[in-house]
Amino acid sequence: MLNLPIVTLMGIASVIGLGDTHFNKRALTHVLSSMTIIAAIMASSIWFELSLISFDTSSTSLEAPTSQLLLGIFAVLWCTRWQQGIYICVWAQIVASIFSELVDLLSMLASDVAQPVLRIVLSIVVCIPVYWVCRIWLRPVFVMPESRDEARQKVIFAFIVAVIFILLSNYQLIFLLIGSREHSLMIPAFRLLTGTLSLLALYLQNDIDRRQRVRTELLTMQQLWETKRSQYEISKQTIDLINRKSHDLKYHIAAFKAMNEKQIVDGAFRNIERSVSMYDSSVHTGNPALDVVFTEKSLYCESQNIALMCMVDGKQLDFIDPTDMYVIFGNALDNAIENVKGNADVNKRIIQVNVSGRGNLIVASVRNYCDTPVALIGGLPKTSKIGEAGYHGYGIRSIQYTVEQYGGAIKVDVSDNTFTLQMIFPAPMP
C-alpha cells in the first residue's frame, strides 16, 4: 500500500512548510545537501515498507513509529534548533497522516486496478497544498519559545500527543475495534478523526501559549510605562532645577566679573560659564513633554560627543499624553544613542529627529548611523544588548504598542548604513 513512503513524503513537505532551515536555499551545495537528505529519507521509508511492514500482519503497528522516526531525523537536520525539529516532526506526522487518509478516501472511489496508481499520483500532487497549509495557516500560530525550559515543556507535550496518536492510529487497534481486517472506509475515517483531534490539541496548545505570551508582553510594557512615567517626572523636575540654578549662576558670575577686572580671573570665569552653559541646553519644540525628553537626552549626548539634531514641530503632537510622549521618544532616542555611542568615527555619532505634518498624517522619525547588521524579526529589530535579550526588546515594542493606541503605526528601515524608526500618526480632527 506504500502508506509509509506516502506519509513520509507529505511529512517532509510539512516540515519544510513549518520550519526555519539553517540551509541557504540559494546556495547550490545546500540545495544538493537538502535533496540528498530527502532522497535518503524516502529511500529508507520505501525499504522499511517493503521489508518490514505488511498490512496482513501485526507489523503494521511499526508504520507510525517508523514514520515519526524518519520525520524526526529530517526535521532535526532541517531546522535551526533541535528542539524545534522534534516539535515540528510531531506536527508534520499528524498533518501528513490527515492528508494521507484524505487521499486514501478519494482513491477508494476508483476501481481496484486504478487505486494504487491514483493514490501515488494524488499523494505527490497533494504535497503542494500540504506545504501551503503549513506555511500560510499553521506556521503563523506556531510558537517555539526561546527559553529552553519553555521549549522543553512544549516538546514533552508534543511527545505525549505523538504517543497517543501512534497508539490510536495503530491498525491493529482499529481492526480490533471494527472486528475485521479488511480495508474499509472505517479505517481511514477513524485515522482521520484521530489525526484531526491530535492536530487540534497541538493547535490549542500554541494558541494558549501565544495568548499567554501576549498577556505577559502587555504586563511588561505596562511596567515599563510606569517606569518611564516616573523617569519623566524626575527628569522634568531635575531639568527645571538645573536650568534655574545655571541661569542664576550665570548672573552671579556676570556680577562678580563686573567687580573684578583682572585678566586671569576673567579667563577662569569664562571657563566656568562655558561649563555651566552645557546644563542650560534646553530644547524648545513647542511641546513641554518633548522639551523634557530632548533636553535630558541632549545632556547625555553632549557628554558622549553625540550630535543630536532636532527639526521638530512639537505642537503637532499635543494630542499625545506626556508620559506616552516620554515612552515613545525616550525609547527611540535610547536605542539610537546605544547604536551610535560605540562608533569610533565621531563624525558618525549623529542622531536626527524630525517631526512634521504631511497632509492628514503626522510623521516622526529618528535616524542614526548603523554600521552593524540589524536582524529584523517580524519587522522589528532584535535586541543588541548582551544579557538583556528578554528585556530590551520590549523598547521598540513599547513604542509600537503606544503608537498604536493613537491609531498610528511604526516602520523600521535599515539601509545604506542608516537605521530609521518612523512613527506615523493620523492627525487629530480639528
DAMO-V524787 format. One record per backbone hydrogen bond with DSSP energy under -0.5 kcal/mol. NH is the residue of the N-H (numbers start at 1). CO is the residue of the C=O. If there is no record, write none. Layout:
NH | CO
NH | CO
This chain:
6 | 2
7 | 3
8 | 4
9 | 5
10 | 6
11 | 7
12 | 8
13 | 9
14 | 10
15 | 11
16 | 12
17 | 13
18 | 14
19 | 15
21 | 19
22 | 78
25 | 23
27 | 24
31 | 27
32 | 28
33 | 29
34 | 30
35 | 31
36 | 32
37 | 33
38 | 34
39 | 35
40 | 36
41 | 37
42 | 38
43 | 39
44 | 40
45 | 41
46 | 42
47 | 43
48 | 44
49 | 45
50 | 46
51 | 47
52 | 48
53 | 48
57 | 54
60 | 57
61 | 58
62 | 59
63 | 60
65 | 61
66 | 62
67 | 63
68 | 64
69 | 65
70 | 66
71 | 67
72 | 68
73 | 69
74 | 70
75 | 71
76 | 72
77 | 73
78 | 74
79 | 75
80 | 20
85 | 81
86 | 82
87 | 83
88 | 84
89 | 85
90 | 86
91 | 87
92 | 88
93 | 89
94 | 90
95 | 91
96 | 92
97 | 93
98 | 94
99 | 95
100 | 96
101 | 97
102 | 98
103 | 99
104 | 100
105 | 101
106 | 102
107 | 103
108 | 104
109 | 106
110 | 107
115 | 111
116 | 112
118 | 114
119 | 115
120 | 116
121 | 117
122 | 118
123 | 119
124 | 120
125 | 121
126 | 122
127 | 123
127 | 124
128 | 125
129 | 125
130 | 126
131 | 127
132 | 128
133 | 129
134 | 130
135 | 131
136 | 132
137 | 132
137 | 133
138 | 133
139 | 134
141 | 138
142 | 138
142 | 139
143 | 141
145 | 143
151 | 147
152 | 148
153 | 149
154 | 150
155 | 151
156 | 152
157 | 153
158 | 154
159 | 155
160 | 156
161 | 157
162 | 158
163 | 159
164 | 160
165 | 161
166 | 162
167 | 163
168 | 164
169 | 165
170 | 167
174 | 170
175 | 171
176 | 172
177 | 173
178 | 174
179 | 175
180 | 175
184 | 182
187 | 184
188 | 184
189 | 185
190 | 186
191 | 187
192 | 188
193 | 189
194 | 190
195 | 191
196 | 192
197 | 193
198 | 194
199 | 195
200 | 196
201 | 197
202 | 198
203 | 199
204 | 200
205 | 201
206 | 202
207 | 203
208 | 204
209 | 205
210 | 206
211 | 207
212 | 208
213 | 209
214 | 210
215 | 211
216 | 212
217 | 213
218 | 214
219 | 215
220 | 216
221 | 217
222 | 218
223 | 219
224 | 220
225 | 221
226 | 222
227 | 223
228 | 224
229 | 225
230 | 226
231 | 227
232 | 228
233 | 229
234 | 230
235 | 231
236 | 232
237 | 233
238 | 234
239 | 235
240 | 236
241 | 237
242 | 238
243 | 239
244 | 240
245 | 241
246 | 242
247 | 243
248 | 244
249 | 245
250 | 246
251 | 247
252 | 248
253 | 249
254 | 250
255 | 251
256 | 252
257 | 253
258 | 254
259 | 255
259 | 256
260 | 256
260 | 257
266 | 262
267 | 263
268 | 264
269 | 265
270 | 266
271 | 267
272 | 268
273 | 269
274 | 270
275 | 271
276 | 272
277 | 273
278 | 274
279 | 276
280 | 277
281 | 278
282 | 280
285 | 283
291 | 287
292 | 288
293 | 289
294 | 290
295 | 291
296 | 292
297 | 293
298 | 294
299 | 295
300 | 296
301 | 297
302 | 298
303 | 299
304 | 300
305 | 302
306 | 301
307 | 349
308 | 306
309 | 307
309 | 351
310 | 308
311 | 353
313 | 355
314 | 285
314 | 312
315 | 285
316 | 313
317 | 314
318 | 315
320 | 317
325 | 321
326 | 322
327 | 323
328 | 324
329 | 325
330 | 325
330 | 326
331 | 327
332 | 328
333 | 329
334 | 330
335 | 331
336 | 332
337 | 333
338 | 334
339 | 335
340 | 336
341 | 337
343 | 340
346 | 344
348 | 345
349 | 346
350 | 348
351 | 307
352 | 367
353 | 309
354 | 365
355 | 311
356 | 363
358 | 361
361 | 358
362 | 425
363 | 356
364 | 362
364 | 423
365 | 354
366 | 421
367 | 352
368 | 419
369 | 350
370 | 417
375 | 373
376 | 374
377 | 375
377 | 380
378 | 376
380 | 377
382 | 375
386 | 384
388 | 385
391 | 388
392 | 388
394 | 391
395 | 392
397 | 393
398 | 394
399 | 395
400 | 396
401 | 397
402 | 398
403 | 399
404 | 400
405 | 401
405 | 402
406 | 403
407 | 404
408 | 403
409 | 424
411 | 422
413 | 420
415 | 413
415 | 418
418 | 415
419 | 368
420 | 413
420 | 418
421 | 366
422 | 411
422 | 420
423 | 364
424 | 409
425 | 362
427 | 360
